Amino acid sequence: MTTLPSSPLRHSLLALVLATAGPLLGKETLFVATPLTSGDFTQGIEGPACDREGNIYCVSFRDARNIARVKPDGTAELFVALPEGSWGNGIRFDPAGMMYVADYTGHNVLRIDPKTRQIRVLAHDDRMNQPNDLAIARDGTLYASDPNWKAGTGQLWRITPDGRTHREATGMGTTNGIEVSPDGHTLYVNESVQRVIWAFDIAPDGSLANKRRFKEFPDFGFDGMRCDVDGNLYVTRHAKGVVAKISPSGEVVREVDVLGKNPTNLCFGGPDGRTVYVTEAETKRLVQFRVDRPGLEWERNRVPNPAGKPRDVTPR
């Protein structure tokens, strides 16, 4: 009989065997981050959003005006440069494949055709502070967070597909991450400095009502957030260096270390929608980790839908 060497070498060999056997047994490592990109981005790295081909798009590629297209292997290239005076932040895709970018210095929401790379202003309102992040409903309605960092306040905007703006909330804290629930009935928005996530009811016309506190934390700030198909909210915790997974009932299910203190935003992608991509400002890179369920927006957008018709996603 062959005996293994004594600990700690035995433990090391056992760990190696388990790591090798995992893939052979059809298992994969979940909720463990690894780097995807290195270099090329500034500390303004944000976005991100995935197209149907699996590419990831992020802002601040070498310059604040630039949006990068990152392949699943981590190779990054310039996709478009925004017009002079425009800096991008949050990015979203609609079911027809059009890209929307929050232009916080131009007080705009931009619409970009990925095929032609033509950029146009979908919406502009002089009352905006600095559009920060975007959420998109099933009918193509956009919601934009709009913080005033100096004053510590914020607003919420609803933007119809034809570009009309509606200010839905004022007098909030520093509104930042924003997302629509899988059933389309709830809008979540967080306040970075105040460390509160709020929920609003979405009326049939897209307007917001019934503001209520969903979750509050005693420390560390927030940035971007996204839902999976079951309604779990993945939230970046700025200065803590984690992404928190929060259940629809407001319970923290787990936290994922993202290899840097300042995650700014995230999206779901990969071939099955179960890869989470996180923009991390301290290391100026994208990191990735695998999860157990697909992202909501990935599920809605994965099948070409040129007409942009609403597609239901029912949580399991």
Secondary structure, DSSP 8 states (H G I E B T S, - for coil): ------TTHHHHHHHHHHHHHHHHTT----S--EE---SSEEEEEEEEEE-TTS-EEEEEESSTTEEEEE-TTS-EEEEEE--TT--EEEEEE-TT--EEEEETTTTEEEEEETTTTEEEEEEE-TT-S----EEE-TTS-EEEEEEETTTTEEEEEEE-TT--EEEEEEEES-EEEEEE-TTSSEEEEEETTTTEEEEEEE-TTS-EEEEEEEEE-SSSEEEEEEEBTT--EEEEEETTTEEEEE-TTS-EEEEEE-SSS-EEEEEEESTTS-EEEEEETTTTEEEEEE-SS-BHHHHHHSS--TT---------
